[in-house]
């Protein structure tokens, strides 16, 4: 007799002394053999078996020596014959076993075959087994049998058994028959009271209490159980597929589905792919593919025309009617229909049969197309496609969820790059949104969303402005126009040589007039007027000129090749200028964004940055901006020091970037100091913060006009390259910033300081400024700048 004991249970501790006994089946046989049961069909055979069993009393009284199973194999087989009928041995998956130890000693032929196909290395194991949980389960079993307490801790057991013939894992659920067992207390078993039971049912995770009430080996088990296994591979596959589909995609969902569907269809090399189409127009127009991990579409393919890519049958059934299509033999499909791109892809991907499962999202125009394919014909077909009926509803849920998640990602992307809320103030918006939804749910009248206002916050403003940007841009336009007009004159001169027509001279005269005007200086509308003249008067003539001879064809083409393909103008100096502006802006913006993350650690504050011809930014700091942190003015002083040090570093970034720019640009830096706290309000129409209240408007006026302000009684601008200008109105602010400047001078970041009075602005007077020279560092590295922690620590010292 083969005896199998689960490897995991060899040394398991239980509250039971396990003894194998056939007493209950012996008693049943005695009933069959009694005089009152003479007409029972088992009467004669029962008498024979009883006589044999009584010769071996240990079979009735019980034994724990497993070697006796082998010794008494013949009589045990006879005893269990009615439970293991020969006619069902190839159908049932069954074994006689000892509960909680899973020692099995009698198997049906089918179970033996399953274990043989599992391979020699396979060890019968229960899935997700834990020693302590098995101990507690045995205790609840005792409570049910001995103390008649209906405590239910029944949980299913599963075996995952490989099938080496199919190269898959099959799953079996275990059902136990406990009719042939009994449990009794031993002498050392503590009495279990009602209070003990209350303690136990509230202490499931406390194994020590369970072992205290049910000490190891304190109860005696006699008998055996019948373990029935049921093949639940398909159910497990479906459950696993459902779980995968309902999980958030971490990038591995397609591979997980491939493995699970491979087991589901018993096809080891199954292929799985999917695509998401925008179903707004799936007919003649170019159909957008929103996402794809397809096995039939190319990796970077983002558009197809469904009506030509697929045949009409697939377009109608899959994309319009959303019905599953099974192509059981792709060769026949290619031969029976006019070959299209789809049939070519099937052939190139070595696909013999394929299922196309369309799923329409209910919340938008997304149509997901799931592809399940086999390399061999007929393995996937219209019959086994029916197996998907239990899974399709979950696919629909997954598509809807995925579509919503994707929409959320798009929304988050838009918010991040276009209308983002700063992390510091986001909590306030969430509170307002939650209150708004609560008011709607409570059916209040005239529900309005709360205005977002932050009171008593200190503003900090700064800018690194590209100096002379308007002049530089105009000079670039002027140079490009001079180049273009000069090239036009050279074409007309060459034309005069080949064809002496007075019109060429007249056109040259007019082009020369425009050239003189440009050299004198551009006025508003000059550029548009010149380009309209060239388009209307010159280019039609050029079409004629290039037909005269090859030399003129080359000359005209030389002119045309100098024009930008999109703008149709010479765009060389302007391109160099704009590329330089973009490069400088990007460098400055990236640098300040990176440094800002560091500054937020000091104390959360609102920050917004804009790219213009340079970079400007607003910061606000104060108690009302934060939810859980206490504000102190020390944080304001630290942020001001950080800002000044940041401006030094941004000057160095700009100076270093000059080396890689085609057009040499410099920045002029400015800081506006405002010591009085103010209120800021989120403007719903503009989707941005602005100062709130009439008094605070003065701050905005200064901010908008300050970059062009002059030094008092001069025509000289305050802001100049190589220096940082700090504008203030109160002398205490100057004293504060002079301390910061002195510290940064000691660090060789700043040089000489000037104190200046500024001209009056409309409605604003009494402004002054500190202007300090920046000491550029020859070895400046944007990645190795002073951190805010170091700055503050050194400043304290």
C-alpha positions, 0 to 999 in steps of 0.5 A: 500500500502506498502511503503519502504524507505531506512534507509540510506536515511531518512535524506539525504540532496538533492538539490531537493524538492521531490514531488510524482506526476502522472502528466505525466501518467495522460497526457498520459491517456488524450491522450488515452481518447481524441476524436481523439483516440476513436479507441485506446484500452484504450480509454474507460478505460482512460476516467474512470481513468481520472474522478477518478484522477481529484477528487484528484488534489494532485495526479497531482500537486504533494505531499510530504506527504507519507501518501497520498500514502496509502490514494489513494492506489486504484487509484494509483494502477489503474494509474500504472496498465499499468506499472505493468501488472498482467501477469508479476508480478511474472517475473519482479523485479520492483517498483515505486520509488522516485529517490535519496530517494529510497522511493518505493511504488509499487512492483511486486509480485516477488520483494515482495517475494524477500524482504520477503525471506530476513527476517524481520531484512533486511533493503533495502540498496544500496551498497557503498552509500555515502551521498555527492556522491548522492548529486553531482549525483542529481546536475548532473541530474539537469544539464542534465534536466534543463540546457541540459548539458550532464555531465555523472555521471551515476553509477550503484546501487546494492542491496545485498539481503539475501535469507534465503531459500538458505542461500546466498546473492543475488545481484541485479543491479538497472536500472531507468526509468525516463520518468515520472519525471520533474525538475524545478528551484525554486525562490531561485535557483542560475543561473548556468553559463558556468563558473560555469559548468567549476568550477564544473567539476573540483571540483568533490570532493569539496561538498561545491562548489556543494552546493554553486551552487545548494543549498539544496531544490533549485530545485523542483522534481515532478513525480516518477521513475520505478526501475527495478532490475536484478539478477546479482548474477552469474555475481557478483560471477564471478567478485568476483572470478576474483578479488580474483584470480588476487589479491596477495595471503595473505594466505586466497585465498582458503577460499575466493574462497570457499565462492565465489564458494559456492555462485556460485554453491549455495552449502553452504558446498562446499569444495575447495582445490588446489595442484601444481605439478611438471609436468616434470614426472607425470607417473610412477616416484615419482611426486613432489608436490610443494605446496598444500592446497588440500582436497584429499592430506595429509597435509605433502604429498610432493610426489605421484605416479600419475599412482597408486594414480589415475586411468588411466582415470584421469591421461590421461585426467587431467594430460596429456590432461589438461581436466576438470573431473567431478565425479558426484557420487564418490561411483560409481567411486570407484565401477566402477574402481579398488579402488585406493588411490584417491577413498579412500581419497574421501570416507574418506573426505566424498566427494559425487561429485567433479570437478578436474580442471587442469591448466598448467602454461605457464612459467614452468612445474607447473601444478595446480589442483583445487578441488571443492567438495560437500558432496552430489552426483550429486550436481557437474556434467558435466553440471554445470562444464560448468559454469566454462568456464568464469572463467578458463581463469582467473584461468590460469592467476592466476596460471601463476602469482602465479608461477612467484611469487613463482619463485621470492620467490625462487630467493629471497631465493637463493639470501638471502642465497647464492648470496645476494646483500647487501642492502647498495650497491643494488641501484648501481646494480639496476642502472646498470641493468636499464641502461643495459636494456635501452641500449638494448631497444635503440638497441645500438651496443655491449651492455655491463653491467657496472662494479660495482666499489666503489672508496675511501672507508675505509676497516675494517676487523676482525676475531674471529678464533677458536684457534688450530682448525687444531690440535683439528680436527686431535686429534679427528680423531686420537682418533676415529681411535684408538677406531675403531682399538682397537675394531677390535682387541677385535673382533679378540681376541674373534674369536681366543678363538672360532676358533684357526686360524693363520689368526686371529693372523696375522690380529691382528698383522697388526691392531696393527701396524696401531694402533702404527702408529696412536699413533705416529702421523697421516700423510697425507693419513693414515686415508684413508689407514687404512679404506681401510685396514679394508674394504678390509681385516677385514670386510670380516672376520667379516662376517665369525666370526659372524656366529660361535656363538651368543657370536661372533655375539654380539661382531661383532654387538657391533663393527658395532654399534659404526660406523657411519651409513653414514660414516662407521667409528667411528665418536664420537670425530670428531662429538663432535668437529664438533658440537662444531665448528658449535655451536660456529660459529652459535652463533658468526654469529647470534650475529654479524648479529644482531649487524650489523643491529644496526650499519647500522642505524649509517651510511650505509656501506657494510658488508660481513661475512664468516664462517670458523673455526670461523667467519671473516668479511669485512666492507667498508664505504665511500661516493661512497657506498651511494646514498643519505647520506653525508659521514664524517670521523666521521662515520668511527671513530664511526664504528671503535669504534663499531667494537672494542666493538663488538669484546669484546662482541663476545669474551664473546659470545664465552666464554659463549658458551664454557659451552654448548660445548662437545669439549672445544674451544676458539677463538682468535680475530683480527682487521686489521686497514687500514687508506688509502681509496681504491677501491672495485670492484664486480668480476662477475665471483666470485660474490663477492667484492674484492679490485681493483688496484695493490696498494690495493693488499697489503691490501689483502696480509696482510689480508690473512697472518695476522692470522698466523703472529709472534711477531718479533724475536720470534716464538710466534703467535700474536693472542691468546685466551682471547686477541684482536689483533689490527694490524696497520702500522701508529702510528696515528692509534695506538693513535686512538685505544688507546683512544677506548681501554681506554674508554672500559677499563673504562667500564670493558670490556678490560684489560692490553694493549701490544704494539708489533712489528711484523715479516715482511711478504713477500712484507710487513714490518713495521707492529705493533700491540696492544694486549689487554686482554678481561675481561670476564663478568660472567653475560654476556647476548647477548641480553643486550649488549651496543647499538651503540647509547649509545656507541657513546653518552658516548664516546662523553661525 
